């Protein structure tokens, strides 16, 4: 049974769980899609990245993503 938009809005506004009315198989987050890129780093950078990753307990890739995101937020 389909839900009218007004009924859907009322349920959402009331804080009800509306996920049963959504087709999440086609959901996506705009501008959050992943694309693989290859970057060559000098060995000293990789060693520094690996040290920081170990210190934080995260993968090297996470350190790279966080640092780049922080830098991009500063210039945005």
QUINORUR-V337377 format. One line per field, one symbol per residue. ss: DSSP state (a for helix, b for strand, c for the rest). psi: psi as a letter, one per 20 degrees, with the letter a starting at -180 (. if undefined). burial: I if it has 9 or more other ideal C-beta (glycine too) atoms within 8 Angstrom, else O. A space follows every 10 residues. Layout:
ss=???
psi=???
burial=???
//
This chain:
ss=ccccaaaaaa aaacccccaa accaaacccc cccccccccc ccaaaaaaaa aaaaaaccca aaaaaaaaaa aaaaac
psi=pqpqghgggg gghijqojhi jqnihjqrop jjqqppqppp qqghgggggh ghgggikrqg hggggggggg ghhhi.
burial=OOOOOOOIOO IIOOOOOIOO OOOOOOOOOO OOOOOOOOOO OOOOOIOOII OIIOOOOOOI OIIIOOOOOO OOOOOO
//
